Amino acid sequence: ETGSLSPSVLNGGLEQGIIPSAVVTFAVLVSLVEAQGLRIKKAQGEAWMPGDYTTARIAERGSPQFFLLQEGEIWNSRIAMLAVLAYVVQEVASGIPTAATIPFWGF
């Protein structure tokens, strides 16, 4: 069905077995986190900051260290998005499943 490639959007693999239910489960869990964020935003009003879920903090809110950590998270997310894009480009360009390029998985 997918020409032996990893299940992905590019090769129709999202129709395979457990993939659709995993995508739906992930969407539900992300929605719950976002709903919590909206509740916190409503409760805090103008004091609310994006990404602040009132969890345990490494740095005091508003401190220089807090802003450095916040900026670091933005850069980490950008790098992660580029990495996922690289996996997709690699699979399309080479025709080899990305999972098969990882040596310790034994493919």
Summary of the structure (lengths in Angstrom):
residues: 107
radius of gyration: 19.2
end to end distance: 18.9
largest distance: 53.3
contacts: 213
relative contact order: 0.10
helix: 65%
strand: 0%
